[in-house]
Amino acid sequence: MITKNVTGQVKVWSGRKVKRNPWSVEEARQFLEAAQAVHDPLYPAYVLILVFGFRCGEVLGLTWENVDLDAGEVTVQLQLQRIRRRLVHDETKTEASSATLPLPQICVTALQLRRKEQETAKGAAGQLWSNSDFVFTTRYGTPIEPRNFNRSFTDRSAKAGVRRIRLHDTRHTCGSLLAALDVHPRIAKQILRHSKIAVTMEIYTHVPSEAPRKPYASSASTWVGKIRSSCCTTAQSPYRNTR
């Protein structure tokens, strides 16, 4: 039986949207360069989440079966999540989340690096290796815990000297980068795999007003160029296949 009035303690939703504060283009560049400089084994995963907007569950649930490096394509259809003490490898949350996408060259190069590193780890682990087919694994081939990936992301952010943000906010950073590079909103929607264009426009696109937009776009182009020159084997744009 309720013995006191608790209505005054109830918090009513104000209807206001949560304000996002994603990394700037410069902060994203600083983070990736720092991870690459120390040969962070998760560097290729960070490339996917920042340059291509992969969600945590999507990047951890990615399998080699769904990666075609020769064709430069990746099929996003599975995610890895911990649900009630169990790691669950299942389909993505919505139909829009699943898609076969052309990989930017920077992602192809990062995944090639990841494959080589995984072969080295497999040799070192010997009989202890688990043939899970996951792209991103522990040193024994087992899937990575989502919370451990979040922790690694936070630790790497601190070591890189950038602001602490939520891992999911990297999708907002990706949206900002696409907008600054003048990628058409409908193409950005396909890259980020939103169910509605309104989500792309209203939530994930954080660009400055028209006045400071040009220097911001210039910064984005410079960042892409630096990453391309240091990570890629060709001189093509990271978003060459998205149009």
Buried (B, 14 or more C-beta within 10 A) or exposed (E): EEEEEEEEEEEEEEEEEEEBEBBBBBBBBBBBBBBBEEEBBBBBBBBBBBBBBBBBBBBBBBBBEBBBBEEBBBBBBBBBBEEEEEBEBEEBBEEBBBBEBBBBBBBBBBBEBBBEBBEEBBEEBEEEBBEBEBBBBBBBBBBBBBEEBBEBBBEBBEEBEBBEBBBEBBBBBBBBBBBBBEBEBEBBBBBBBBEEEEBBBEBBBBBBEEEEBEEBBEBBBEBBEEBBEEBBEEEEBBBEBBE
